[in-house]
Amino acid sequence: MPEQYGLILFDSTNVALKTERDLKSAGIACAVIPTPVEFASGCGIALLVTEAMVENTLGILEGCVGHRFIYPYTRERRTS
């Protein structure tokens, strides 16, 4: 079943890792994933946030450079 997420693409791995720390410090759960093939990015990793956290994530990203935010990003839910 497809679900919608926020996807953050980055120009560099350093910016991606700093953003991950900033989001987690703010209590926003995020997952580091390989950049989906349909997006060109300067970095091979992206961050995925739940739809419920999109607004909070945008607040954290405001004024930051080196990223591109994609919403909605639809992805099949993984079952384990």
Buried (B, 14 or more C-beta within 10 A) or exposed (E): EEEEBBBBBBBBEEBBBBBBEBBEEEEBEBEEEEBBEEEEBEBEBBBBBBEEBBEBBEEBBEEEEBBBBBBEBEBEEEEE
